[in-house]
Amino acid sequence: MTGLSLLADGLPLFAPIGITLDALSKAALYIVIASGLSLIFGLMGVLNFAHGSLTMLGAYLGGAVMVGLVSAGTGQIARLLLFFVAVAAVFAILTGFGAAIEVTLIRPIYDREPLFQILLTFGLVLVLDEAARIVVELGGLRPQTEWQAAIGTAPDFLANRYDILGASARGLLFFEMLVGLLVVTAIFLFLTRTRYGLYIRAGSEDPEMTQALGIDVRRAFTVVFGVGAGLAGVAGVLLMWDPRFGASVPLGVETLLIAFIVVIIGGLGSFKGTVVAGLLVGLVDALMTWLFINYIDFPGLPELVLFLVLVVVLIARPKGLFGIAEVGGH
Amino acid sequence: MGGVQIGALLDVFLPRTRTMVVVLYVGLFAMSFDFVSGYTGYLSFGHAMFYGIGAYFVALAGTGKIPGLAPDAPFMLMLIGGALVAFLIAVAVGAVSFRLTGVYFAMVTLGFAEVSHVFIRNWDYVGSNPRDGVGVVGREGFAIGIPGIDALQFRLGRLTGDSFDNVLGTGLDLGTVEVSYYAVGAVVLLSYFAMQRIIHSPFGRVMVAIRENEERAKAVGYNTFWYKLGAFGISGFFAGIAGALFTGYRRSVAPENTFDLFVTADALLAAIIGGFGTLAGALYGHLFHEFVRGILSTESHGLARFLRDALPESVLTAGAGDLTVLQFINVFVDGRAELYLGLIFIAFVLFVPRGILGALRDRLGGTVAEKLPERLDRYRR
């Protein structure tokens, strides 16, 4: 497994419909992967380098929960419901973990340059990855190779192929789109209907004024960092049924780069931007994968083009597509 | 522990000479990273690209794949060539990237580096299987020295190279590793002095001014863009030299140990632990890094092996339930350097933000070279 572009096994070859389906399922995955990072980055201006590692932990944890719960006799619908049990469990665990990280490690350095927050979360990557490696090795697994035991827990109707307007696609693609839609809706409601959502929107517009209005920004930071970490975990659980991914330690870096691309293209402080950028990146990835399979003999093509899109967008629009402010200075 | 020899203990803790060669060239890479990021404040998250360009240039030149450069051309020519290519690419990348600041600058440099990473991993011109990189075979080791004077050419290499018995009649023997150490060291030292010179020139003062307050530097009349671009290019040049030394010593390169994000991470770690914005600190930072890695390595001189040999059987098998001391050593000590380095790194970010050398300078009230003689003087009286 290499990089961002994992060939959909059996990418539908009927071009427009097939590419659209592939693009939408990829976009859903990418949006879910990036949404937690986007929330944290939007409110706090902290580029959380550990986001990918949290996704990796979520994939292992979610997979372990599913493998533990599902037996040969478990029914198809029950498996689908248990997936959401795994999502809830992983979200709860990682939200608590994220909040703990914020309180103990990140809170002491808010008054320093943003550089130090990047550096600190970067240190977390080393620790989390190595800790995961220890646990995985203790479990008799090889950390570099994907652990795909959890794929077996997916209900059969997701693995089956369905014909849509002449293209054939796995049920999994639709499931991923559905979960992506659910996550986007949930975050949208969180942002527009809850107190912390209001804080986030206000904080990314004008942090100083928000603080001046007497909002407890500290607690908002803790909550948002926790929720962001929880969402990273949810993304991991979503990946474990996808044969293109599977849990492995390098999954952390892989998803981190995707999340960066999406969040930076979308622009700081804009969840709408993240969704649009996710769709754009999904479409570009699907198109390039299709080009690679049919015409251009260069295996790294989709990954290469995604980074080129990042570079081009940043040069053309330094704040990203929907960015509100340029963060950080330096 | 009664039977433990001091020598065996030192063996565990002191780095080998061949480790020191790595410290030198990776330390130079870390210094080049610190040169631009530590002094101008712009975090270059794609610095591994320039290291990789230098490394691949030498590897391709050594296998006769650079047009106009024969495979048996002097290594110093390849080294300069690789560094110049890295310089040009750095200027091109910088010209685009310096339109951005802060996190966005870090991301766009990371973007460029990942483009080159993906490219080199799939470019079949490099070799039949570009993912595995390229090895320079079928020629003698690369030689560092002054081109044209055979007596001043020293072949280096991880496994082979020149060795000298009874140097100049002093009775000293230099093995192949020692020759590599001094030869690589000479280039690194020269590069360090060059960078140091630039930092203490008016140009370097402007770099620091940009870090401290770019708006003001602009207001005073400096075109900060050209200074940033210049610093980035120079930094790329020295990163290219470091990469070229890497290939010259190891005679093989692979995408994972040149263009990878984690190679940039090594420089970042070294610069932060040694002291951000203290050029020499990066070298000490990487020395510290290799020191920890050496102690925790799985090799025969690692701490794990030492403990297993030194501790009596009764201690090794003691423990609660399934977890014995022996198992603890196997799981948490043997080859776990990254875990502890990560923890140390976080501790440095939290508690010693100025790094080893920066903290030392704060304590002394100036650079070590300036203040140490005074301090020593005080104790002499």
Contacts between the chains, C-beta under 8 A, distances in Angstrom:
chain1	res1	chain2	res2	distance
A	2	B	121	7.7
A	3	B	118	6.5
A	45	B	103	7.6
A	47	B	103	5.1
A	47	B	106	7.7
A	47	B	107	7.9
A	105	B	346	6.8
A	105	B	350	7.1
A	108	B	350	6.3
A	109	B	349	7.2
A	109	B	350	6.8
A	112	B	353	7.0
A	114	B	102	6.6
A	114	B	103	6.7
A	115	B	41	7.8
A	115	B	43	6.2
A	116	B	349	5.8
A	116	B	353	6.5
A	118	B	43	7.2
A	118	B	103	7.2
A	118	B	106	7.1
A	119	B	268	7.3
A	119	B	272	6.1
A	119	B	345	7.8
A	119	B	349	5.0
A	120	B	346	6.1
A	120	B	349	4.8
A	120	B	350	7.2
A	122	B	265	7.0
A	122	B	268	6.9
A	122	B	345	7.8
A	123	B	342	5.2
A	123	B	343	7.7
A	123	B	345	4.1
A	123	B	346	3.9
A	123	B	349	6.2
A	124	B	342	7.3
A	124	B	346	6.9
A	125	B	342	7.5
A	126	B	265	7.8
A	126	B	338	5.3
A	126	B	339	7.4
A	126	B	341	6.2
A	126	B	342	3.0
A	126	B	345	6.6
A	127	B	339	6.1
A	127	B	342	3.7
A	127	B	343	5.9
A	127	B	346	7.0
A	129	B	338	7.2
A	130	B	336	6.5
A	130	B	338	4.4
A	130	B	339	3.8
A	130	B	342	6.4
A	131	B	339	6.6
A	134	B	331	6.2
A	134	B	332	7.2
A	134	B	336	7.2
A	134	B	339	7.4
A	137	B	331	7.8
A	138	B	331	6.6
A	253	B	261	6.6
A	257	B	114	6.6
A	260	B	107	6.1
A	260	B	110	7.2
A	261	B	111	7.8
A	264	B	104	7.0
A	264	B	107	5.0
A	298	B	122	5.8
A	299	B	122	5.2
A	300	B	118	4.0
A	300	B	119	6.8
A	300	B	121	6.0
A	300	B	122	3.9
A	303	B	114	7.7
A	303	B	118	4.8
A	304	B	115	5.9
A	304	B	118	4.6
A	304	B	119	6.3
A	304	B	122	7.9
A	307	B	111	4.8
A	307	B	112	7.8
A	307	B	114	4.7
A	307	B	115	4.6
A	307	B	118	7.0
A	308	B	111	8.0
A	308	B	115	6.1
A	310	B	107	7.3
A	310	B	108	7.4
A	310	B	111	4.5
A	311	B	96	7.5
A	311	B	108	5.9
A	311	B	111	4.6
A	311	B	112	6.3
A	311	B	115	7.1
A	314	B	100	6.2
A	314	B	104	6.2
A	314	B	107	7.0
A	314	B	108	4.7
A	314	B	111	7.2
A	315	B	96	5.7
A	315	B	99	6.6
A	315	B	108	7.5
A	318	B	99	6.2
A	318	B	100	5.1
A	318	B	104	6.1
A	319	B	104	7.8
A	326	B	100	7.9
A	326	B	101	6.7
A	326	B	102	6.9
A	326	B	104	6.6
A	327	B	102	5.9
A	327	B	103	5.6
A	327	B	104	7.7
A	328	B	101	7.0
A	328	B	102	2.9
A	328	B	103	4.6
A	328	B	104	7.6
A	329	B	101	5.9
A	329	B	102	5.2
A	330	B	41	4.6
A	330	B	42	5.8
A	330	B	43	7.0
A	330	B	101	5.5
A	330	B	102	4.7
A	330	B	105	7.0
A	330	B	211	7.9
